[in-house]
């Protein structure tokens, strides 16, 4: 009986060692800080653009922002700040971010957004919008490194 227990313990130890050895070493995703300034205008179809920065591992990277939305009426600007999650390199932030939302802002108002791109990067942004904009939009925002 004692021998059986020892063999089971040895088998479990070997299985654990094999499992650990077979796991690939993945690089851990990191976070970065994002600051964006966006201007958006339109009637039915809207267009927007802007600029910003990503701070990642102590380095500052310049960003360009563009996008199109359907259902936008008005003109507005927004200053947004937040966190970019799941970054393995600064290039991961580039891509098209999808979101769906509805809102109205007159003269000023808070904005909160949670967006994700195909690289798995998630942006959690908050800030203030100035201007007049009413929308019910399904739009994409494109971020590129400059």
N, C-alpha and C positions, 0 to 999 in steps of 0.2 A: 504494500500500500504506500509506504514511504517512497519507494522507488517510483511509483506512478505519479505521485505529487511532484517529485523532483523533475521527472521527464516533462510534465505539463508546464511547470515553471520555465524550464529550459525552452520548450516549444514557444511559449508566449514571448519570451525574451528574443528568440530568433525572429519570430514574426514581426515584433515591434521594430527590430533593427532593420529588417528588410523593407518594411513600410517606410521608415524614416529615410533610408538610403535611396528609395525609389522616388521620393518626392523631389520635384525640380525646385531649385532655388529661384524664387520669384523676387524681383526687386519690389520693394515696398513703395506703394504710391504715397505721394506727399501732397501737401497743400500749398497754395500760393494766395497772395492777396491781389485783388483786381479792383481797378478804378476805371470807370467808363464815363464818357460824356457823349450823349446821343441826341441828335436832332431829328425829328420825324414830322413829316407833313404829308397831307393827302386829302383827296376826296374820292371815296370808294376804294381806290387803290392807293396805298401810301408807300412812300419811300423814306428811308432813314439812313443816317450815317453818323459816324463819329470817330472818336479816338479814345485811347486809354493806355493803361500800363498794367503789366503783370509783374509782381515782385515774387521771385522764386529762388530759393536758396541764396538770398542776399543780393541777387542780380535783378536789375530793372530791364524789362523788355517792352518795347513800344508795340501797341496794337492798333489795328484799323478795324472799324465796325461798319457793317453794311447790312441792309435788310429790306424786305418788301413785305407788306401785309395787306390783307383784303378786308375792307369794312372800316377803314380809318377815315375819320372826318376831322379836320383841324390841323393845328400846328402845335408842337410841344417840344420841349427839351427836357432832358433828364440827366441828373448826375447820380450815378450808381456806384456803390462800393460793396465789396463782399469777399467771399472766399471761393477759390477754385479747388475742388477736391479731385482726387484720383489722377494726379499728374505724375508721370514717370519722367518727363522731360518738358521743357518749355513749349516745344512744338506740339504737344498734345492739346494745347488750348485752341489751336487752329481748327476751324470746322464750322459746320452749320449747327446752330442750337435751335431746338424746336420747343415751342410752348403754345399753349392755347389759353386764352384769357379774355375777360371782358372788363371794361372799366370806363370811368368818366373822371376827368380831372379838369377843374376850372381854376385858373390862376396858379394854384399850387396844390400839391397833394402827395401823400406818400406812395411809393411804388415798392412792391416786393415781387421778386421773380425767382423761380427755380427752373433752370434750363439744363439740358444735357446734350452733348454732341456724340457723334458715332465712336469717338475714342474712349467714351465712358467718363469724360470729364463733366462734372456737375458744377454749375455756377449757382451760388446762392447770393443774390444781390438785393440790396435795399437802397433807397435814396428818395429824392424829391423830384417831382415833375412840375415844370412850370409851363403855362400856356393853356390852350383849350384843345382837348382831344376827346372824342367819344369813339369808342371802338368795340367791336365784337370780332376779334381777329384770330386767325390761325396763321401765324407768320413765322418766318425763320430769320434768325439773326446770324450773320456770318462774321466770324472773327479771324483775322489773319495777323501773323507777325510781320512787323515792318522792318 
